[in-house]
Amino acid sequence: MISPTEVRATRSGLFRAIVAAWAVAGTLDIGIALTYYPITAGAEPLGILRGIASGLVGDAATQGGLFWAGLGLLCHYLIALIWTLCFFLIYPRIPSLRRSRVLTAVLFGTLVSVVMTFVVLPLSQVRQRPFDVHSFAVATAILWVAIGLPLTIAAGRYYGRR
């Protein structure tokens, strides 16, 4: 029988693992986006953040200032938290995910990319663009590194695969 103290320690450890994984994944993802897209597409970092906010409020955010960029950053981290929680729920229930961190990162990053591209974005108020295979592939690869890998490493450490 597990003691109440051990239960609290386990919950506390899980909370810390989730928060750390979320912070790393969310920061890596937005950091890569705010670096890659300005270099390759000439996007402005604040424009990227306002674009994220436009998913919630529409085109008004793309014309706004720092408030909308801040809302976009908040939305980004909320979405990263949701994906982090999903991963920490799924990971211990599917033992085969522990076999290969790289494969798990690729699978989860791809899942995130597919759901965001084909479910979340169409349901949001973001201005829809035609599907572009190259852009989708780049975004998916970014998610392998920025979301899949940190979550896989963090969950693996928490659940005992060091």
N, C-alpha and C positions, 0 to 999 in steps of 0.2 A: 504494500500500500504506500502510495506517495504522500508525503506530508504536505500540509498547507504551505510551509516555507518553501519546499521544493517546487510546488505549483507556481508560487509567486515568482521564484527565481527563473523558472522556465518561461513564464509569460513575459517577464521583464527582459530576458535574453532574446525572445522572439521579437518583442517590440523594438529593441535596439537593433537587431539584425535587419528588420524591415525598414526602419528609419534610415539606417546607414545605406542600405541597398538603394532605397528610393532617392536619397540625396545624391549618391554617386551616379546612378542611371539618369536621373533627371538632368543633372548638371552636365554630364557627358553629352547627352542628346542635344540639349539646347546649345551647349558650347560648340559642338561640331556644326550644327545648323547655322549658328551665328558667325562661323568662320568659313565654312565651305561655300554657302550660297552667295555671300558677298564676293568671294574670289571668283567663283565660276559663273555666276549669273548676274552679278552686279547688284544684287539685292542689298537694301540697307538693313542693318540689324534691327533698328526700331520698326521698320516696315515689316520685317518677319514677325516680330512680336505682335504688332497691330493686326497682322494677318491671322494670327492664332486667335486673337480676341474677336475677330470678325466671325468666327464660327459661332459665337454666342449672340452677337448683336448685329451682324451684317456689315455692309459697306461703311457704315458710319465710323467704325473703328479704324478702317484703313485711312481715313482722312484726319483722324484725331492726333493727339500728342502723346505725352508721356503717360497720362492716365490709361489710355488704351493699350500702350505697350506694357505697362505694369499689369493690367488685367490679362493680357496675353501670356505673360510670364506666369502669373498665378494659374491660369487655365492649363498651361503646359505642365506645371508641377502637379496639378490635380490629376491630370491624365496619367502622368508617370506614376503617381501613387496608386491609382486604380490598377494599372498593369502590374505594379509591384505586388499588390495584395493578391491579384489573380495568380501570379506566379507562385507566391508562397502558399497558396491554397492547393494548387495543382501539384507542385513538386513532390511533396511527401506521399501523394496518392498514386503516383506513377513511378514505380521503382526503376524502370528502364531509363528515366531521365538522368539518373546518377551515373550511367555508364560512360558518357562522353560529354564533358562540359562544352566542347566546341559544337558538337551536333545539337545539343540542347539549346545553346545560344542561337544557332542558326534557325532551328525549328521555331523557337519562341519569337525571335525577331521577325521571322517571316509571318507568323500568325499575327503579330501586332501590326505589321505593315498591311496585310490583307484586310484585317478588320477596320483599321483606320481609313484605308483607301476606299474600300467598297461598302462600308457600313456607316462609320462615324461621319466622314466628310460629306457624303451625300445627304445625311440627315441634318447636317449643320447648315449654317447660313453662309459658309465660305463660298465665294464665287467659284463655280465649277469650271474646271478646265478640261479639255479633251485628255483622255488617258494617253500617257506617253510611257512606253516600255522602259526606255533608258532612265527616265526620272524615277520610275517605280523601282527599278533595280538598284539605283544609287541609294534611294531612301531606305530600301530593305537592307542593303549592306550596312548602312549607318546604324540601323536598329539592331543588327547582329552584334555590333561592337558596343554601342552605347546602352542598349537595354538588355539584350539577351545575355551577353557575357557577364556584366556586373551582377545581374540577378542570379545567374547560374552559380557564380562563384560564391556569392553571399549565402544563398540557400544551401549550397553544398557544405559550406563551413558550418552553418547553423545546424543542419541535419546530420552532420557527422562525417561528411566526405571531405577530408582536408587534403 
